[in-house]
Amino acid sequence: MNFRKEFFTNVESAIVLLNDSLPGNNLHPVNRFCKSHNISIYLLDGTVSKVDLLAGAPIDSLNVKQLLAQPSAGKPVELDNHLIYFIPPDRISPPYLEGSIVFVKSLAALNDNLNRMVLFFILSILSILSVIFISSYFYSKYHSRRITELIDYTEKIKNGARDIYVKTFGNDEISRLGVSLNGLTGKISEEFKTLKKLEKVRSEFLGNISHELKTPIFSIQGYIETLKDGAVNEPEVNMDFLDRIERHAERLNALVSDLIEISKIESGELKLSYRFFVLQDFMQSIIDEMHSLALSSGIRIELQSTTENPISVFADKERIRQVMINLIENGIKYNKPNGTVRIEIKREPDRAIISVIDTGIGIPEEHHSRVFERFYRVDKNRSREIGGTGLGLAIVKHIIEAHKGSISIESKSGEGSCFSFQLPTKVI
């Protein structure tokens, strides 16, 4: 139906061109138009002859009698696979032609074109489907290989491999999964290293604590056995042995107390009670408390502040007292005869710097990085002789870090030591 309508429209356009071209006998415009639309024009005279008006394609296959027998002009008709349109001579003005004008369009050409279009459409669809199929095949194969790599990677991680990473590129889902797995692997690797380090620390801790506990326990057992064997009845030795047993028992008690203390700190059970207090007054009270110990050891304790104005700090007063007593005791124990322990206070923006400086035997530089470790002793024999659990500086470090601060050491062998830490002067 669309072919008929298009044919009718083209014929009407050709008639207009004929009316314009016949007076000058210039049929080239009509010829070009009809050839571009695959239309032939014929003239049928009264003798039933047929003439190709424009030297178009012949219509020998058409029966002329049948053409004349078709319904009256005015609408296209279909005959022998052709569309036919009759035009009476009076449609051409003035009449230059004798006989009827016939416009003919082959439906076979149209069908061929339509078949070619259908074939082209089918081939296009098949090509698109082939491209989609091939692309899907390689795409699925590519992603299947990447998924296999991820599976192999996770299997290696499951079997204990560490510090391995999957290659990632692009920004698709598998690449993002690879990035996430790499991040997870990094965290697992770090956690594994931390666990190994903790395991090593635990082993060292158990070894150290076992050694620290065995020494006083064996000593106490030895003294008790000696007393039981008869020394208890010897006045010149029994009280001495009892005094030694008491000292070792006190050492055991101090060791257990420090173990409980450091366990609370490291497990997060330690709760700090913050308050403001004047640092100079606080330090003076500690000096008064340590005066007897310093005097008996021939050591002088001094307090020095860079300002006469009161310096208020925000901290747990009792825990800082614990820190200062530990540092001052160390300064007294490891000092030289007639030495000095000096406490210096400096004011800085938002914090105060406290330093405990002694004139003692000092600490070699190679030991500085380890003096805050649990049970670490620079001189093991000397440390046990003068007492101490080996946990004091470890506790000090944890308490200062709980106040969001840090503690440092400056020392040289034979030239004394300086331990410095910071406390906040405002709410933290």
C-alpha positions as CSV (number, residue, x, y, z in Angstrom):
1,M,0.0,0.0,0.0
2,N,2.9,2.4,0.7
3,F,4.4,1.5,-2.7
4,R,1.1,2.6,-4.4
5,K,1.0,5.9,-2.5
6,E,4.6,6.7,-3.3
7,F,4.1,5.7,-7.0
8,F,1.1,7.9,-7.2
9,T,3.0,10.9,-5.7
10,N,5.9,10.4,-8.1
11,V,3.6,10.2,-11.1
12,E,1.9,13.5,-10.2
13,S,5.3,15.1,-9.9
14,A,6.3,13.6,-13.3
15,I,3.1,15.0,-15.0
16,V,4.0,18.5,-13.7
17,L,7.5,18.1,-15.2
18,L,6.0,16.9,-18.5
19,N,3.8,19.9,-18.8
20,D,6.9,22.1,-18.2
21,S,9.2,20.2,-20.6
22,L,7.1,19.3,-23.7
23,P,6.6,22.8,-25.0
24,G,10.4,23.1,-25.4
25,N,10.9,19.5,-26.3
26,N,13.4,19.2,-23.3
27,L,12.6,16.0,-21.6
28,H,15.9,15.7,-19.6
29,P,14.4,16.8,-16.3
30,V,11.6,14.3,-16.6
31,N,14.1,11.6,-17.6
32,R,16.3,12.2,-14.6
33,F,13.4,12.2,-12.3
34,C,11.9,9.0,-13.6
35,K,15.2,7.2,-13.6
36,S,15.9,8.2,-10.1
37,H,12.6,6.7,-9.1
38,N,12.7,3.6,-11.4
39,I,9.7,4.8,-13.4
40,S,9.1,4.4,-17.2
41,I,6.7,6.4,-19.3
42,Y,5.0,5.0,-22.4
43,L,2.6,6.3,-25.1
44,L,-0.2,4.0,-26.4
45,D,-1.8,5.2,-29.6
46,G,-5.1,3.9,-31.2
47,T,-3.3,1.2,-33.2
48,V,-2.4,-0.5,-30.0
49,S,1.3,0.1,-30.5
50,K,3.6,0.9,-27.7
51,V,6.3,3.4,-27.6
52,D,8.9,4.2,-24.9
53,L,8.3,7.9,-24.5
54,L,11.6,8.4,-22.7
55,A,13.6,5.5,-24.1
56,G,13.2,3.8,-20.8
57,A,13.2,0.1,-20.2
58,P,11.0,-1.9,-22.6
59,I,7.7,-3.4,-21.5
60,D,7.5,-6.3,-23.8
61,S,6.4,-8.4,-21.0
62,L,3.2,-6.4,-20.7
63,N,0.1,-7.2,-22.6
64,V,-1.1,-4.0,-24.2
65,K,-4.7,-5.2,-24.6
66,Q,-4.7,-6.0,-20.9
67,L,-3.4,-2.5,-20.2
68,L,-6.2,-0.9,-22.2
69,A,-8.7,-3.2,-20.6
70,Q,-7.8,-1.9,-17.1
71,P,-10.2,0.4,-15.2
72,S,-10.3,4.0,-16.0
73,A,-7.4,6.3,-15.3
74,G,-7.0,8.0,-12.0
75,K,-5.5,5.4,-9.8
76,P,-2.6,2.9,-9.9
77,V,-3.3,-0.7,-10.8
78,E,-1.1,-3.8,-10.5
79,L,-0.4,-6.0,-13.5
80,D,2.3,-8.7,-14.1
81,N,4.4,-7.6,-11.2
82,H,4.2,-3.9,-12.3
83,L,2.4,-0.8,-11.0
84,I,0.5,0.9,-13.9
85,Y,-0.9,4.4,-14.0
86,F,-2.9,5.7,-17.1
87,I,-2.9,9.4,-17.9
88,P,-5.4,10.7,-20.5
89,P,-4.0,13.1,-23.1
90,D,-6.0,16.0,-21.7
91,R,-3.8,16.0,-18.6
92,I,-1.1,17.4,-20.8
93,S,-1.9,21.0,-21.8
94,P,-1.8,21.9,-24.6
95,P,-2.1,18.3,-25.9
96,Y,1.2,17.5,-27.6
97,L,0.7,13.7,-27.6
98,E,-1.9,11.4,-29.3
99,G,-2.9,8.5,-27.2
100,S,-2.7,7.6,-23.5
101,I,0.3,8.1,-21.3
102,V,1.3,5.2,-19.1
103,F,3.6,5.3,-16.1
104,V,5.1,2.0,-15.2
105,K,7.1,0.9,-12.1
106,S,8.5,-2.6,-11.8
107,L,7.6,-4.3,-8.5
108,A,10.3,-6.8,-9.0
109,A,12.9,-4.1,-8.4
110,L,11.1,-3.0,-5.3
111,N,11.0,-6.6,-4.1
112,D,14.7,-7.0,-4.9
113,N,15.4,-3.8,-2.9
114,L,13.2,-5.0,-0.1
115,N,14.9,-8.4,-0.2
116,R,18.3,-6.8,-0.1
117,M,17.2,-4.7,2.8
118,V,15.9,-7.7,4.7
119,L,19.0,-9.6,3.9
120,F,21.2,-6.7,5.0
121,F,19.1,-6.4,8.2
122,I,19.5,-10.1,8.9
123,L,23.2,-10.0,8.2
124,S,23.6,-7.0,10.5
125,I,21.7,-8.8,13.3
126,L,23.9,-11.9,12.8
127,S,27.0,-9.7,12.8
128,I,26.0,-7.9,16.0
129,L,25.1,-11.2,17.6
130,S,28.4,-12.7,16.5
131,V,30.3,-9.7,18.0
132,I,28.3,-10.0,21.2
133,F,28.9,-13.7,21.4
134,I,32.7,-13.4,20.7
135,S,33.0,-10.4,23.1
136,S,31.0,-12.3,25.8
137,Y,33.2,-15.3,25.3
138,F,36.5,-13.5,25.7
139,Y,35.0,-11.2,28.4
140,S,33.8,-14.2,30.5
141,K,37.1,-16.1,29.8
142,Y,39.1,-13.0,30.9
143,H,37.0,-12.5,34.1
144,S,37.0,-16.3,34.8
145,R,40.8,-16.2,34.7
146,R,40.9,-13.2,37.1
147,I,38.4,-14.9,39.4
148,T,40.6,-18.0,39.3
149,E,43.6,-15.8,40.3
150,L,41.7,-14.4,43.2
151,I,40.7,-17.9,44.3
152,D,44.4,-19.1,44.1
153,Y,45.4,-16.0,46.0
154,T,42.9,-16.6,48.9
155,E,44.0,-20.2,49.0
156,K,47.6,-19.1,49.4
157,I,46.6,-16.7,52.2
158,K,44.6,-19.5,53.9
159,N,47.7,-21.8,53.7
160,G,49.8,-19.3,55.5
161,A,51.4,-17.1,52.8
162,R,52.1,-13.6,53.8
163,D,53.1,-10.4,52.1
164,I,51.6,-11.4,48.7
165,Y,49.3,-9.2,46.7
166,V,47.0,-9.8,43.7
167,K,47.6,-7.6,40.6
168,T,44.8,-5.1,40.1
169,F,44.1,-2.7,37.2
170,G,41.0,-0.9,36.0
171,N,38.0,0.0,38.1
172,D,35.6,-2.8,37.6
173,E,34.1,-5.0,40.3
174,I,36.8,-7.6,40.2
175,S,39.5,-5.0,40.4
176,R,37.8,-3.3,43.4
177,L,37.5,-6.8,45.0
178,G,41.2,-7.3,44.4
179,V,42.0,-3.9,46.0
180,S,39.9,-4.9,49.0
181,L,41.6,-8.2,49.3
182,N,45.0,-6.6,49.1
183,G,44.0,-4.2,51.9
184,L,42.7,-7.1,54.0
185,T,45.9,-9.0,53.3
186,G,48.0,-6.0,54.5
187,K,46.0,-5.9,57.7
188,I,46.3,-9.6,58.2
189,S,50.0,-9.4,57.6
190,E,50.4,-6.6,60.1
191,E,48.3,-8.4,62.6
192,F,50.3,-11.5,62.1
193,K,53.6,-9.6,62.6
194,T,52.1,-8.0,65.7
195,L,51.0,-11.4,67.1
196,K,54.5,-12.8,66.4
197,K,56.0,-9.8,68.2
198,L,53.5,-10.2,71.1
199,E,54.3,-13.9,71.3
200,K,58.0,-13.1,71.5
201,V,57.3,-10.5,74.1
202,R,55.2,-13.0,76.0
203,S,57.8,-15.6,75.9
204,E,60.5,-13.2,77.1
205,F,58.1,-11.9,79.8
206,L,57.4,-15.4,81.1
207,G,61.1,-16.2,81.0
208,N,61.9,-12.9,82.9
209,I,59.2,-13.2,85.4
210,S,60.1,-16.8,86.1
211,H,63.7,-15.8,86.7
212,E,62.7,-12.8,88.8
213,L,60.4,-15.0,91.0
214,K,62.7,-17.9,91.3
215,T,65.6,-15.9,92.7
216,P,63.9,-14.6,95.9
217,I,61.9,-17.8,96.3
218,F,65.0,-20.0,96.2
219,S,66.7,-17.6,98.6
220,I,63.8,-17.8,101.0
221,Q,63.8,-21.6,100.7
222,G,67.5,-21.8,101.4
223,Y,67.3,-19.6,104.5
224,I,64.3,-21.6,105.8
225,E,66.0,-24.9,105.3
226,T,69.1,-23.6,107.0
227,L,67.1,-22.4,110.0
228,K,65.2,-25.8,110.2
229,D,68.6,-27.6,110.2
230,G,69.5,-25.9,113.4
231,A,70.4,-22.4,112.7
232,V,67.2,-21.2,114.3
233,N,68.8,-21.9,117.6
234,E,71.9,-19.9,116.9
235,P,71.3,-16.3,117.9
236,E,74.2,-14.9,115.9
237,V,72.6,-16.1,112.5
238,N,68.9,-16.7,113.0
239,M,67.8,-13.0,113.1
240,D,70.1,-12.2,110.1
241,F,68.4,-15.0,108.1
242,L,65.0,-13.8,109.2
243,D,65.9,-10.3,108.0
244,R,67.0,-11.6,104.7
245,I,63.8,-13.7,104.3
246,E,61.8,-10.5,105.1
247,R,63.7,-8.5,102.4
248,H,63.1,-11.2,99.8
249,A,59.5,-11.4,100.8
250,E,59.2,-7.6,100.4
251,R,60.8,-7.9,96.9
252,L,58.3,-10.6,96.0
253,N,55.5,-8.4,97.2
254,A,56.8,-5.5,95.2
255,L,57.2,-7.6,92.1
256,V,53.7,-9.0,92.3
257,S,52.3,-5.4,92.9
258,D,54.2,-4.1,89.8
259,L,53.0,-7.0,87.7
260,I,49.4,-6.3,88.7
261,E,50.0,-2.6,88.0
262,I,51.4,-3.1,84.5
263,S,48.8,-5.7,83.7
264,K,46.1,-3.2,84.5
265,I,47.8,-0.5,82.4
266,E,48.3,-2.7,79.3
267,S,44.8,-4.2,79.5
268,G,43.2,-0.8,79.6
269,E,41.8,-1.3,83.1
270,L,43.7,1.6,84.5
271,K,41.4,4.6,84.9
272,L,43.0,7.9,85.3
273,S,41.5,10.5,87.7
274,Y,42.3,13.9,86.1
275,R,42.5,17.1,88.1
276,F,44.3,20.4,88.1
277,F,47.1,20.8,90.7
278,V,50.1,23.2,91.1
279,L,53.2,21.5,89.9
280,Q,55.7,23.3,92.2
281,D,53.8,22.4,95.4
282,F,53.3,18.9,94.3
283,M,57.0,18.3,93.5
284,Q,58.0,19.8,96.9
285,S,55.8,17.4,98.7
286,I,57.5,14.5,96.9
287,I,60.9,15.8,97.8
288,D,59.9,16.0,101.4
289,E,58.6,12.4,101.2
290,M,61.9,11.2,99.6
291,H,64.1,13.2,102.0
292,S,64.9,10.4,104.4
293,L,65.9,7.9,101.7
294,A,68.1,10.5,100.0
295,L,69.7,11.6,103.3
296,S,70.5,8.0,104.2
297,S,72.2,7.5,100.8
298,G,74.1,10.8,101.0
299,I,72.2,12.3,98.1
300,R,70.7,15.8,97.8
301,I,67.4,16.5,96.1
302,E,66.8,19.9,94.5
303,L,63.8,21.6,92.8
304,Q,64.3,24.2,90.1
305,S,61.6,26.0,88.2
306,T,62.0,28.4,85.3
307,T,59.2,30.6,86.6
308,E,58.1,31.7,90.1
309,N,54.4,31.7,88.9
310,P,52.5,28.6,89.8
311,I,52.2,26.1,87.0
312,S,48.9,24.1,87.0
313,V,48.8,20.8,85.2
314,F,45.9,18.6,84.3
315,A,46.8,15.0,85.2
316,D,46.2,12.1,87.6
317,K,48.0,13.3,90.7
318,E,48.6,9.9,92.3
319,R,49.9,8.3,89.1
320,I,52.3,11.2,88.5
321,R,53.4,10.8,92.1
322,Q,54.2,7.1,91.2
323,V,56.2,8.3,88.2
324,M,58.2,10.8,90.2
325,I,59.0,8.4,93.1
326,N,60.2,5.8,90.7
327,L,62.5,8.3,88.8
328,I,63.8,9.9,92.0
329,E,64.5,6.4,93.6
330,N,66.5,5.4,90.5
331,G,68.4,8.7,90.7
332,I,69.3,8.0,94.3
333,K,70.1,4.3,93.9
334,Y,72.4,4.7,90.9
335,N,74.0,8.0,92.0
336,K,77.5,8.7,93.0
337,P,78.4,9.4,96.7
338,N,77.4,13.0,97.6
339,G,75.6,13.2,94.3
340,T,72.5,15.3,93.4
341,V,69.0,14.6,92.0
342,R,67.6,17.8,90.5
343,I,63.9,18.2,89.5
344,E,63.5,20.9,86.8
345,I,60.1,22.4,85.7
346,K,59.7,24.4,82.5
347,R,56.6,26.1,81.2
348,E,55.7,25.8,77.4
349,P,52.5,26.6,75.5
350,D,49.8,24.1,76.7
351,R,52.2,21.9,78.6
352,A,54.9,21.7,81.3
353,I,58.2,19.8,80.9
354,I,59.4,17.9,84.0
355,S,63.0,16.6,84.1
356,V,64.7,14.4,86.7
357,I,68.4,14.8,86.4
358,D,71.0,12.9,88.5
359,T,74.8,13.0,88.8
360,G,75.0,9.2,88.8
361,I,76.8,6.5,86.9
362,G,74.8,7.1,83.7
363,I,73.5,4.7,81.1
364,P,75.4,3.8,78.0
365,E,73.8,5.0,74.8
366,E,73.3,1.5,73.3
367,H,70.9,0.8,76.2
368,H,68.7,3.9,75.7
369,S,66.2,2.3,73.4
370,R,65.5,-0.6,75.8
371,V,65.5,0.9,79.3
372,F,61.7,1.2,79.3
373,E,61.2,-2.5,78.5
374,R,59.9,-4.8,81.2
375,F,62.6,-6.5,83.3
376,Y,65.4,-4.9,81.2
377,R,68.4,-4.1,83.3
378,V,71.6,-2.3,82.2
379,D,73.6,-4.0,84.9
380,K,71.7,-7.0,86.1
381,N,73.9,-7.9,89.1
382,R,74.0,-4.4,90.4
383,S,70.3,-3.9,89.9
384,R,69.3,-6.9,91.9
385,E,71.8,-6.0,94.7
386,I,70.2,-2.6,95.2
387,G,66.6,-3.8,94.8
388,G,64.0,-3.1,92.2
389,T,61.7,-5.3,90.2
390,G,62.8,-4.3,86.7
391,L,59.3,-3.0,85.9
392,G,59.5,0.5,87.2
393,L,60.5,2.4,84.0
394,A,58.0,0.3,82.0
395,I,55.2,1.4,84.3
396,V,56.5,5.0,84.1
397,K,56.4,4.9,80.3
398,H,52.8,3.6,80.3
399,I,51.5,6.2,82.7
400,I,53.0,9.1,80.8
401,E,51.7,7.7,77.5
402,A,48.2,7.4,79.1
403,H,48.5,11.2,79.7
404,K,49.0,11.6,75.9
405,G,52.7,12.4,76.6
406,S,56.1,10.8,76.1
407,I,59.2,10.2,78.1
408,S,62.8,10.5,76.8
409,I,66.3,9.8,78.2
410,E,69.6,11.6,77.8
411,S,72.5,9.9,79.4
412,K,76.2,9.0,79.0
413,S,78.1,6.4,80.9
414,G,79.7,8.1,84.0
415,E,77.9,11.4,83.4
416,G,74.5,10.9,85.0
417,S,71.0,10.7,83.4
418,C,68.1,13.0,82.5
419,F,64.6,11.6,82.2
420,S,62.1,14.2,80.8
421,F,58.3,14.0,80.2
422,Q,55.4,16.4,79.5
423,L,52.1,17.1,81.2
424,P,49.2,19.1,79.8
425,T,48.3,22.4,81.3
426,K,44.8,22.3,80.0
427,V,42.0,19.8,79.8
428,I,42.7,16.9,77.3
